[in-house]
Amino acid sequence: MMAQQLKTFQGKVNTGLKATGEAAKNGADAVYSKAMNNPRTAAAVVLGTGVAAALLWLANRNGTFSALHKKVLGNVRKAPTRSRRARAA
């Protein structure tokens, strides 16, 4: 009796998950096809991908933000200091 109930519940859960997955895939496919048929959306996707790639390239080229921050602080600390004497008028 108990095993039969468990099998029944398991069948309902599997069926529900399968239907949900198919609905999500169908929805994603519909959104993708609608977006790719609109030239503005396609241009925005290409432009956004390019900007993201450029930012990732810059981050890898220059190192992380903390490394860049340390580099700038080091340069500022090495900079010559101004004289603290008052100017003669």
C-alpha positions as CSV (number, residue, x, y, z in Angstrom):
1,M,0.0,0.0,0.0
2,M,2.7,2.5,1.0
3,A,5.0,1.6,-1.9
4,Q,2.1,2.1,-4.3
5,Q,1.3,5.5,-3.0
6,L,5.0,6.5,-3.2
7,K,5.1,5.4,-6.9
8,T,2.0,7.4,-7.6
9,F,3.4,10.5,-6.0
10,Q,6.7,10.0,-7.8
11,G,4.9,9.7,-11.2
12,K,3.1,13.0,-10.5
13,V,6.3,14.8,-9.6
14,N,8.2,13.6,-12.6
15,T,5.3,14.5,-14.9
16,G,5.1,18.0,-13.4
17,L,8.8,18.6,-13.7
18,K,8.8,17.5,-17.3
19,A,5.9,19.7,-18.3
20,T,7.5,22.7,-16.5
21,G,10.8,22.1,-18.3
22,E,9.1,21.9,-21.7
23,A,7.1,25.1,-21.0
24,A,10.3,27.0,-20.0
25,K,12.1,25.8,-23.1
26,N,9.2,26.8,-25.3
27,G,9.0,30.2,-23.7
28,A,12.7,30.8,-24.0
29,D,12.6,29.8,-27.7
30,A,9.7,32.2,-28.3
31,V,11.4,35.1,-26.7
32,Y,14.7,34.4,-28.5
33,S,13.0,34.1,-32.0
34,K,11.0,37.3,-31.3
35,A,14.1,39.2,-30.2
36,M,16.2,38.0,-33.1
37,N,13.6,39.1,-35.6
38,N,13.8,42.7,-34.3
39,P,16.9,44.5,-35.7
40,R,17.2,46.8,-32.8
41,T,17.3,44.0,-30.3
42,A,19.8,42.1,-32.3
43,A,22.0,45.2,-32.5
44,A,21.6,45.7,-28.7
45,V,22.7,42.2,-28.1
46,V,25.7,42.5,-30.3
47,L,26.7,45.9,-28.8
48,G,26.2,44.6,-25.2
49,T,28.3,41.5,-25.9
50,G,31.1,43.7,-27.3
51,V,31.1,46.1,-24.4
52,A,31.2,43.2,-21.9
53,A,34.0,41.5,-23.8
54,A,36.0,44.8,-23.8
55,L,35.5,45.3,-20.1
56,L,36.7,41.7,-19.4
57,W,39.7,42.3,-21.7
58,L,40.6,45.5,-19.8
59,A,40.2,43.8,-16.4
60,N,42.5,40.9,-17.5
61,R,45.0,43.3,-19.1
62,N,45.3,45.7,-16.2
63,G,44.8,43.2,-13.4
64,T,42.1,43.3,-10.8
65,F,40.7,46.5,-9.3
66,S,42.6,46.0,-6.1
67,A,45.9,45.5,-8.0
68,L,45.3,48.7,-10.0
69,H,44.4,50.5,-6.8
70,K,47.7,49.4,-5.1
71,K,49.6,50.5,-8.2
72,V,48.0,54.0,-8.2
73,L,48.6,54.4,-4.4
74,G,52.3,53.4,-4.9
75,N,52.7,56.0,-7.7
76,V,51.0,58.7,-5.5
77,R,53.3,57.9,-2.6
78,K,56.4,58.1,-4.8
79,A,55.4,61.4,-6.3
80,P,57.6,64.4,-5.2
81,T,56.1,66.4,-2.4
82,R,55.6,70.1,-2.6
83,S,57.6,72.4,-0.4
84,R,55.8,73.5,2.8
85,R,57.7,76.8,3.1
86,A,55.6,79.9,2.7
87,R,56.3,81.9,-0.4
88,A,58.0,85.2,0.0
89,A,55.7,88.0,-1.1
